[in-house]
């Protein structure tokens, strides 16, 4: 039975991390510290982000992901602190992934125009599969299906390991460039072969590169009336699998619209459409991934919603920050 367990767990790990990838969001800037830990503190605000994603909605047992993140800037020590948690369910609950991690980001002002953030992230990741959801041969009645008791033991199998990431961000008031490495130490995720140094058992590193620029389309002295075009790119690779999102935002006043094309190592996968509303302390976003690859009929598309709360701390008299890029939105 241990060989069976190993095979099933290896399949679960393989499906989620090799042939696919770590769970990801289309609204990757609505949860910035999930995308790159170096974004902790970059907004110079206290920020709470909530994201929920339902992927491939045509499937009865589709993937579901939720991410919660909070970060803040500490001006006295030029640092950002963050906490991010993720919950992901694959299939009919056979495999669930939970993670929680803390972030420290040092924010360095290079000059009056440019700033540089470098961050380290550390926490725990847990993967669990529900043994009771498997069907064994001795449960199957030829006429009635899986209705018989099984001699196999039932229960949950879980593994929890430490996990670390790092990242940096270079930015000014008009452009930004960032990079991150997640799963830095590639922890062994096998349920039963903890002492083996086998590449197939490891959670592979995920490399992320991202950047963008803000372009003003009109001239006005009032910031709220400005129309901003923001082209941006996100590239991620995890072993042989890669993903690239290429597109742009258009922002004016409280409205944000966005569209991207997602290219993967297998195909041009999806067109992503976003609408967001921004209020003084709250941002709300909705996006839809329209699948345009051959998987369209089987998977249809993906829905994602985001909710971001921001609190701008009071700045003491005489303290002045150089103008910086407000951390990429939605």
C-alpha positions, 0 to 999 in steps of 0.5 A: 500500500505504501507504493500506492500511496507514493504513486498517488501523492507523486501524481498529486504533486506532479500535477500541481507543480510540474505539468502546471505550476503553483496556484496563481492569480490573474489579478496579480497586482491585487495581491502584490506580496503574493506575486513578489515579496519585495512589494511589501511596504512599497505603497507606503500604506497599510494594505489588506488584500483578499482574492478568490479564484475559481478556475475552469468553471465548466468542470464540476471539480474545478480548482479554487484558490483564496489568498489573503495578504497584509503589509505595511511600511515602517518609515523609521526603519525604512522597511516593509512587513507583510503576512500572506496566506494561501488556500488551494483546492484541486479537484474534488478535494483530493489535494488541498494546499495551505501556506502562511508566511511572513515577509521582511522588505528593506526599502532603500532610496537610491536618489530622489527618483528611484527606490529599491526594495529587497525582501525575504519571505519565510513560512510553512506550506502544507499539502493534504490529500483525503484518502477517504475520497479514493475508490478501491476495487473491493468497494465496487459491486458490479451492479450497484457501483462503489457501495461495499466497505473496504479493507483499506485504512481511511484518513487524511495524509498531510505533509508540512515543510518550511518554505522560503522565497526572495525578491527585489523591486526597482521603481520610480514614479513612472516605471517598475521592474521586479523579480522573485524566486519562490520555493527557494530551497525546493523542499521535499514534498513526498508523503513517504519518501522524506529521505530521498533526494529525488527531483520528482519529489521536490517542490520546484523553484518558481522564477518571476519577472515583472515590469511596467510603465505608467504613461499619461494620455492627457495633460491636466493639473488634477491627478484624479482627471488623468488618464493613465495607460499602464502596459505591463508584463509578467513572466513565470517559469517553474521547471519546464513550464512557463507562463507570460501575461502581456497586456495593459491597464487604462485608469481614470478616476475610480475606473480601471480596465485591463486586458492581457494575453496569457501565453504558456509553454503549451499554447496561447492559453487565455485572454484576460479581461478586468474591471476595477473600481477604486474608492478612497480606501477600497478597491474592488476588481473582477476579472474573467479568463476567456480560454482560447486554447484547445481546452476551451470546451472542456474548461470554459473560463475562470472567474476572479474577484479581489478586494483591497483595503488601504489606510494611509498613515499620518505623516509627521510634520516635516517628514516628506517622502519622495514621489514614488510609484503607487504600487501596481493596482489590480 
